């Protein structure tokens, strides 16, 4: 049988749609509950008028739901959980947790419309779809953080300052050591230079020997042969 939907029914259609359903389902459930109206040749004009009115109402509802979609798309939820190895959290983040967090932001959403396949059990970032209006959906950004992560993030700031101070102290100590080492190095350089000069002065090359004037020998008095005295000559002649 053909019916016109007077309300949005999941898995069937939107308000104002004309669809075919089983006769028993239409007559025994949809029509008695005023969720639909049977379409017959006699009431076709009435159905067309009903359809136009329902479509206009639907458009107004879509506009009102658009603000909810925008709110959900801009929402960012953060949950803190204790975690163990491999970022596995103790407990979970469920649809009830997400709904409670949205209520605190002033966004009203039915829990069944939060399309979370299974509870979140690991640290990380997630995008959870939310069914707002029929086929219209939004996505909520969710971050599951390690409990106490904010405190740990603050601590490195202090340790960084200490690290900077330690680096400055180390630089100052290095400069002191360098200033102490420099005079010793200079002394060593001077001593090596002096040693080199001494070595050059001690080692005489053949060229330096040739170039040097011969050293004067100390004046030695000449020993002249004694002249024979007159007395001795006479004695010799007599003999």
C-alpha positions in Angstrom: 0.0 0.0 0.0 1.0 3.6 -0.6 1.3 6.0 2.3 2.5 9.6 2.9 4.7 10.0 5.9 3.5 12.6 8.4 6.7 12.3 10.5 10.4 11.4 10.0 10.7 7.6 10.4 14.1 6.0 10.4 14.8 3.5 7.6 11.6 4.6 5.9 11.8 8.3 4.9 11.2 12.0 5.7 8.1 13.8 6.4 6.1 14.3 3.2 7.6 11.3 1.4 5.1 9.0 -0.4 6.3 5.4 -0.1 5.1 1.8 -0.5 4.9 -0.4 2.7 3.3 -3.7 3.6 -0.4 -3.4 4.0 -0.4 -4.8 7.5 2.4 -2.5 8.7 0.7 0.5 7.2 -2.8 -0.1 8.4 -2.0 -1.7 11.8 0.9 0.5 12.9 1.7 3.7 10.9 -1.9 5.0 10.1 -3.4 4.3 13.6 -0.4 6.1 15.2 -0.9 9.1 12.8 2.6 8.6 11.5 1.3 8.2 8.0 -1.7 8.6 5.8 -2.9 6.1 3.3 -2.8 7.3 -0.3 -6.0 6.5 -2.3 -7.4 8.0 -5.6 -10.1 9.7 -3.5 -7.8 11.5 -1.1 -5.0 12.3 -3.6 -5.7 16.0 -3.7 -5.7 16.1 0.1 -2.4 14.2 0.1 -0.8 16.7 -2.2 -1.9 19.6 0.0 -0.6 17.7 3.0 2.7 17.0 1.3 3.3 20.7 0.5 2.6 21.7 4.1 4.9 18.9 5.5 7.7 19.9 3.1 7.6 23.6 4.3 7.7 22.4 7.9 10.6 20.2 7.0 12.6 23.1 5.5 12.1 25.1 8.7 13.2 22.3 10.8 16.3 21.8 8.7 17.3 25.4 9.2 16.9 25.1 13.0 18.9 21.9 13.0 21.7 23.5 11.0 22.7 25.6 14.0 23.0 22.4 16.1 25.1 20.9 13.3 27.4 23.9 13.4 27.7 23.7 17.2 28.6 20.0 17.1 31.1 20.5 14.3 32.8 23.3 16.3 32.7 21.4 19.6 35.9 19.8 21.0 35.7 17.5 24.0 38.6 16.4 26.1 38.7 13.5 28.5 41.4 12.5 30.9 42.0 8.8 31.8 44.6 6.8 33.5 46.5 4.7 31.0 48.9 1.7 30.9 51.1 0.2 28.2 50.5 1.0 24.6 48.2 3.9 25.5 45.4 1.6 26.7 43.2 3.5 29.2 41.7 2.1 32.4 38.0 2.2 31.7 36.6 3.9 28.6 34.9 6.9 27.1 31.3 6.0 26.3 28.3 7.7 24.6 27.1 8.6 28.1 30.3 10.4 28.8 30.1 12.3 25.5 26.4 13.2 26.1 27.2 14.5 29.6 30.1 16.6 28.2 27.8 18.0 25.4 25.1 18.9 28.0 27.7 20.9 29.9 28.3 22.9 26.7 24.6 23.5 26.3 24.2 21.2 23.3 21.3 18.8 23.6 21.6 15.6 21.7 20.0 12.2 22.3 22.4 9.5 23.4 21.2 7.1 20.6 22.2 9.7 18.0 25.8 9.7 19.1 27.1 7.1 16.6 30.0 5.6 18.6 30.5 2.0 17.3 32.2 1.0 20.6 33.6 2.8 23.7 36.9 4.5 23.2 39.7 2.5 25.1 42.9 4.2 23.9 44.5 7.6 24.2 44.4 9.7 21.1 42.2 12.0 18.9 38.9 10.8 17.5 36.0 12.2 15.3 32.7 10.8 16.4 29.6 11.3 14.1 26.3 12.5 15.5 23.0 12.0 13.7 21.2 15.3 13.9 18.3 15.2 11.6 17.5 12.3 9.3 20.5 12.1 7.0 22.1 15.2 8.3 25.2 14.5 10.5 27.9 16.3 12.4 31.2 15.3 13.8 32.5 15.9 17.3 36.3 16.2 17.9 37.3 14.2 21.0 40.7 14.0 22.6 41.5 11.3 25.2 44.5 12.4 27.3 46.6 10.8 29.9 45.6 11.8 33.4 48.0 14.3 34.8 49.5 15.1 31.3 49.0 18.9 31.9 51.1 18.8 35.0 53.8 16.9 33.1 53.7 19.5 30.4 54.2 22.3 32.9 57.2 20.6 34.5 59.5 20.6 31.4 59.1 24.4 31.4 60.9 24.5 34.8 63.4 21.9 33.8 64.1 23.9 30.6 65.0 27.0 32.7 67.3 24.9 34.8 68.8 23.4 31.7 69.5 26.9 30.4 71.1 27.9 33.7 73.2 24.7 33.7 74.4 25.4 30.1 75.3 28.9 31.1 77.3 27.6 34.1 79.0 25.1 31.9 80.0 27.8 29.4 81.4 29.9 32.2 83.4 27.0 33.5 84.7 26.2 30.0 85.8 29.8 29.6 87.6 29.7 32.9 89.4 26.5 31.9 90.3 28.0 28.6 91.7 31.2 30.2 93.8 29.0 32.5 95.0 26.8 29.7 96.0 29.6 27.4 99.0 30.9 29.5 100.3 27.3 29.8 100.0 26.8 26.1 101.8 30.1 25.4 104.6 29.1 27.8 104.9 25.8 25.9 105.0 27.6 22.6 107.6 30.1 23.9 109.7 27.2 25.3 109.5 25.3 22.1 110.5 28.4 20.1 113.4 29.1 22.5 114.5 25.4 22.2 114.4 25.8 18.4 116.5 28.9 18.5 119.1 27.3 20.8 119.2 24.3 18.5 119.8 26.5 15.6 122.6 28.4 17.3 124.3 25.1 18.5 124.2 23.4 15.1 126.6 24.9 12.7 126.3 24.1 9.1 129.3 24.1 6.8 128.0 27.4 5.3 128.1 29.1 8.7 131.6 27.7 9.3 132.9 29.1 6.0 131.3 32.4 6.7 132.9 32.8 10.2 136.3 34.4 10.4 139.1 32.2 11.8 139.6 32.7 15.4 142.9 34.4 16.3 145.2 32.2 18.2 146.6 33.6 21.4 149.9 35.4 20.8 152.7 33.0 21.9 156.1 34.7 22.4 158.6 33.7 19.9 161.7 31.9 21.4 164.7 33.3 19.7 168.0 31.2 19.7 170.5 32.7 22.1 173.4 34.4 20.4 176.7 33.0 21.4 178.5 35.2 23.7 182.0 36.5 23.0 183.5 34.5 25.9 182.2 31.2 24.6 183.5 31.9 21.1 186.9 32.5 22.4 187.0 29.4 24.4 186.1 27.4 21.4 188.8 28.9 19.4 191.4 28.0 22.1 190.4 24.6 22.3 
